[in-house]
Amino acid sequence: MHTLALVVAAVVAWQQPTGGSRIAGAVAQAEAALRATAPVFQGQVEALSALPALAGLDALAGLDALAGLDGLAGLDALDAVDGLDWGTPRRAPQGQDPTDSLWRAARAALNRSDYMSAANLYYDLAHRYPSASRAGDALYWAAFALYRNDDLGRARSLLVTQQRGYAKAATARDGLALLARVQAALAKQGDGEAAQWIAQQAAPKADTAGPRGRDCPSADDEDDLRIAALNGLMQMDADKAVPLLRTVLARRDACHRALRRKAVFVLSQKHTAETEDILLDVAQHDPDSDVRQQAVFWLSQVPTERAVTMLDSILRTTVDEELREKALFALSQQHSPRAAQILRTYAETTTAPSEARAKAIFWLGQRPSDENAAFLRGLYAKLAEDELKEKVIFSLSQRRSAENTRWLMDLALNERESIEMRKKALFWAGQSGGDLEPFISLYDRMQNHDLKEQLIFVYSQRHEAPALDKLIQIAKTEPDRELRRKAIFWLGQSPDGTVRLSFAARAGVCGNGRNVIALECHGGSCGRQTVWNDGRFVGNEVEYDCDAGPVRVSLTVRRGHVEALRTYVGGRWVAPPATAAVTDLGTPSAREAVDFLLDLAAREDGRVGEEAILPATLADSVTVWPTLLTLARNDRVPRRTRRQAVFWLGQAAGAVATRGLSALLDEDGVERDVKEQAVFALSQQPHGDGVPALIRVARSHPDRELRRKALFWLGQSDDPRALAVFEELLTHP
């Protein structure tokens, strides 16, 4: 390595802006060192004889920028160069593993997917340092790189070497699994040796312990050699694989259970004359329930009458619930009229378990045919259990046909049926996507409140214009307040576009229809106002017309969610362009509007929930503070919305509202920032109504920060009671 360093030094010297004498000296020093090493370097020394010709490189004086090549100190990695015959093994510096540089270089090549370089470097490590602790693992990684490079023959050779010479390597078990994959790939290419190896490993052995794997592998233990060999059979021709699989499945002791489960799946992918016989035998006689279930499940892929007969027998005789379920599924996958008839017969068998009959009805619904649909419509009248009736309704809804939709609509109108079944019929009929007109006309014929509510939901799920028009009509004209509220709610979830509503404003509220909402307006003056512009508006500089309502709310809806909410008071709506998607709900009652807005506040995250509270507080003849207090206490409501609820709770005059704010401060589940908002809200109570509660907080609340906030707002109140508190605190220790 010292000699190599001299060579590098000579090369670096050529690059320096110095004369030819220094270059010649460096070359001479390198030549002398090489000659002193060993005869094996003779060829290399002779090659250096031409180096003086480089003395003419003085023109490279501009290469001073290469002075930063100190990074060449990392050339120790040149230890990996095996183009030279080094003779005897070299000694690494004391305490350094001589394989480190090779291992790092190989790993780097593997990480950049340079599989050929990685394979060569890993192999070189194992070849040059066969006694190193990493030698066995290097063989595995070399084989892995070759496998990724489709060099299967060499990969196999290295893995066999690892198994024979490095059985205790950390990667020995991984090596077995990789060997199985390599052998499977070779067997698929017609390699007889590989096919024989797969057969030997997949075949069950009397002795299951030892180095071949764990005593009893699990089905997902891909590192076990036997499991890996079974996976290898997936790559082999069916004629070669099936006899081996039959042998595996014939070994029915408990330890081979995982192998049999895996073998059933592999067998199901191999279609030969024997496949059906083997699966039928396993389904009938294997002692393990899971293995039998898998065999029955995969019989669904065997399209023969014999398989149908066997599945029918299992269905009628088994007491294993899961096996019965697998048999029902397998029959549903058979494209045989007889299989369909077996399912229909079982569905109407009153002595069969209800859960199994429900499964049969379900699978009949998944086999779209006129015969099955007619059978299910007739079966409904014979059923007594609601669960089975519901399954029939669902199954018929899965086949969209005019006849099925009519049947569902007739069921919804049938007053002899339970309300629950009629609602189910309406729901699934609405999901069928058929003609909407029968649903539109049905609403006015319905008398039952629950069924009308179900129809409102049906309209909300349809995006056609008639459905939207019907919701608007209900929101405007339905006498039942709760149904109107439902219609307004679902209109708020309308498809992309804008939803508008207007409602009466409470006394003392007015606005200019754009950017100003004024509060506590009496006799031409307003006590407080909210400015909805950039903040440069000053109320006593500009006069404006202040309309006493209505409150107008505009919602921007995207993908079923309200993305923005805007509130105005007064003015009038601008007629939207003909192409705009604008839904005007008209003028619902103030109570309905408040219910809608506060429900929106409770469920919408982000700014929309926060902004929905203001218009609710402006509504006429509606007491909102109890709902605001409920929102403030609900930790499932976004914190910003809760703080906004507390703020507007503070604007609500009255002793009851003040008591609610005071009680909020003592509740353990309320965050501090919400409590701080409650302190502020108390300070905003008119006529000093919140001062006693602030004094209580300032004197005795356990949270020091809340006491400080209360004292601050007491200091802003100019209330004599507050002054007395300050005097008490300042004059008494």
Stockholm file with secondary structure:
# STOCKHOLM 1.0

chainA/1-733         MHTLALVVAAVVAWQQPTGGSRIAGAVAQAEAALRATAPVFQGQVEALSALPALAGLDALAGLDALAGLDGLAGLDALDAVDGLDWGTPRRAPQGQDPTDSLWRAARAALNRSDYMSAANLYYDLAHRYPSASRAGDALYWAAFALYRNDDLGRARSLLVTQQRGYAKAATARDGLALLARVQAALAKQGDGEAAQWIAQQAAPKADTAGPRGRDCPSADDEDDLRIAALNGLMQMDADKAVPLLRTVLARRDACHRALRRKAVFVLSQKHTAETEDILLDVAQHDPDSDVRQQAVFWLSQVPTERAVTMLDSILRTTVDEELREKALFALSQQHSPRAAQILRTYAETTTAPSEARAKAIFWLGQRPSDENAAFLRGLYAKLAEDELKEKVIFSLSQRRSAENTRWLMDLALNERESIEMRKKALFWAGQSGGDLEPFISLYDRMQNHDLKEQLIFVYSQRHEAPALDKLIQIAKTEPDRELRRKAIFWLGQSPDGTVRLSFAARAGVCGNGRNVIALECHGGSCGRQTVWNDGRFVGNEVEYDCDAGPVRVSLTVRRGHVEALRTYVGGRWVAPPATAAVTDLGTPSAREAVDFLLDLAAREDGRVGEEAILPATLADSVTVWPTLLTLARNDRVPRRTRRQAVFWLGQAAGAVATRGLSALLDEDGVERDVKEQAVFALSQQPHGDGVPALIRVARSHPDRELRRKALFWLGQSDDPRALAVFEELLTHP
#=GR chainA/1-733 SS CHHHHHHHHHHHHHTSSCCHHHHHHHHHHHHHHHHTTCGGGHHHHHHGGGGGGGGGGGGGGGGGGGGGGGGGGGGGGGGGCCSSCCCSCCCCCTTCCTTHHHHHHHHHHHHTTCHHHHHHHHHHHHHHCTTSTTHHHHHHHHHHHHHHTTCHHHHHHHHHHHHHHCTTSTTHHHHHHHHHHHHHHHHHTTCHHHHHHHHHHHSCCSCCCSTTSCSSCCTTCTTSHHHHHHHHHTTSCHHHHHHHHHHHHHCCSGGGHHHHHHHHHHHHTCCSTTHHHHHHHHHHHCSCHHHHHHHHHHGGGCCSHHHHHHHHHHHHHCCCHHHHHHHHHHHHHCCCHHHHHHHHHHHTCTTSCHHHHHHHHHHHHTSCCHHHHHHHHHHHTTCCCHHHHHHHHHHHHTSCCHHHHHHHHHHHHCTTSCHHHHHHHHHHHHHTTCCSHHHHHHHHHCCCHHHHHHHHHHHHHCCSHHHHHHHHHHHHHCSCHHHHHHHHHHHTTCSSEEEEEEECBCTTCEECSSSEEEEEEETTEEEEEEECSSSCCCTTTCCCCCBCCCEEEEEEEETTEEEEEEEEESSCCCCCCTTSCEEECCCCCHHHHHHHHHHHHHHCCSHHHHHTHHHHHTBTTCCCHHHHHHHHHCTTSCHHHHHHHHHHHHTSCSHHHHHHHHHHTTCTTSCHHHHHHHHHHHHTCGGGTTHHHHHHHHHHCSCHHHHHHHHHHHHTTCCHHHHHHHHHHHHCC
#=GC SS_cons         CHHHHHHHHHHHHHTSSCCHHHHHHHHHHHHHHHHTTCGGGHHHHHHGGGGGGGGGGGGGGGGGGGGGGGGGGGGGGGGGCCSSCCCSCCCCCTTCCTTHHHHHHHHHHHHTTCHHHHHHHHHHHHHHCTTSTTHHHHHHHHHHHHHHTTCHHHHHHHHHHHHHHCTTSTTHHHHHHHHHHHHHHHHHTTCHHHHHHHHHHHSCCSCCCSTTSCSSCCTTCTTSHHHHHHHHHTTSCHHHHHHHHHHHHHCCSGGGHHHHHHHHHHHHTCCSTTHHHHHHHHHHHCSCHHHHHHHHHHGGGCCSHHHHHHHHHHHHHCCCHHHHHHHHHHHHHCCCHHHHHHHHHHHTCTTSCHHHHHHHHHHHHTSCCHHHHHHHHHHHTTCCCHHHHHHHHHHHHTSCCHHHHHHHHHHHHCTTSCHHHHHHHHHHHHHTTCCSHHHHHHHHHCCCHHHHHHHHHHHHHCCSHHHHHHHHHHHHHCSCHHHHHHHHHHHTTCSSEEEEEEECBCTTCEECSSSEEEEEEETTEEEEEEECSSSCCCTTTCCCCCBCCCEEEEEEEETTEEEEEEEEESSCCCCCCTTSCEEECCCCCHHHHHHHHHHHHHHCCSHHHHHTHHHHHTBTTCCCHHHHHHHHHCTTSCHHHHHHHHHHHHTSCSHHHHHHHHHHTTCTTSCHHHHHHHHHHHHTCGGGTTHHHHHHHHHHCSCHHHHHHHHHHHHTTCCHHHHHHHHHHHHCC
//
